[in-house]
Amino acid sequence: MPKNKEATFEESLNELEEIVQRLERGDVPLEEALEAFQKGMVLSKHCQDTLEKAEKSLTKMMSETNEEIPFEESEQA
């Protein structure tokens, strides 16, 4: 992946899964395991941030006056 292009959620998740599988096998040298763990933490944060942003986007609705309102408030109205 090019350095100037941010990975998609799916790319990050796939790479994170690969790291977890490698670390679970237990045959990774310590230094490499530490680097992989650190990379995994960065990928995990990226995935979490992406999911939170998507959730915020999906839980908003437009009111009749074209104002964004949280989905929960629109259900109570």
N, C-alpha and C positions, 0 to 999 in steps of 0.2 A: 504494500500500500504506500503511495506517495506520502512523504512527510507533511506536505502542505494541505492534504485532504483529510478532513476529519472522518474517522471510521463511522459507518452506519451502526445502528444498534445491533443488527444481526451479525455484522463482522466482529464487533467487540464481544458479543456473547459467544460466538463460535471460538474466538481466540481464548476467551476466558475458560471455556469448557476444555479446550486442548491443554491449557496450563494445569487445570485441576487434575485431569487424567494423568499427565506426566508426573505431577507431584504425588498423586495417590499410588503410583507404581513404586515409588520409593527408590528408584535407581538413578536419581539425579544427584550429581555432586552438590555439596552444601552451597558453594558460592553460586552455582547456577540455580539452585532451588530458591535462594534468597532473592536473586534477580527476578525469577519467574513469579515469586510471591508478590514482590513489589509491583511488577507489571500487572498482575492479576488484581491487585487492589485499585490501581488506576482504572483498569477496564471495568471493574465492578462499580466504581463511582460514576464512570461515564454512563453505564447502563442504568443505574439508579436515577441519575439526573434526567436522562432521556425519558424514562418511565414517568417520573414526577411531572415533567413538562407536558407529556402526552395526557396524563390524568387531569391536570389543570385545564388543558385545552378542551378535553372531552366533557368535563363536568360543568361547563358554562353554557348558557343558552342566551339567546337574545330576547329581551322583553319586547313588548308591543311598541315601545318607544325607541327601539334599536339600542338599548343599553345591555351590556353583558351582565348577567346575574348568575350566581352559583346555582347549579342544577337543583340542589337540595331546597333552596329558597323558592324556586319556581314550583316545586311539588306541593309546598305548604300553602301557596297563594290560592 
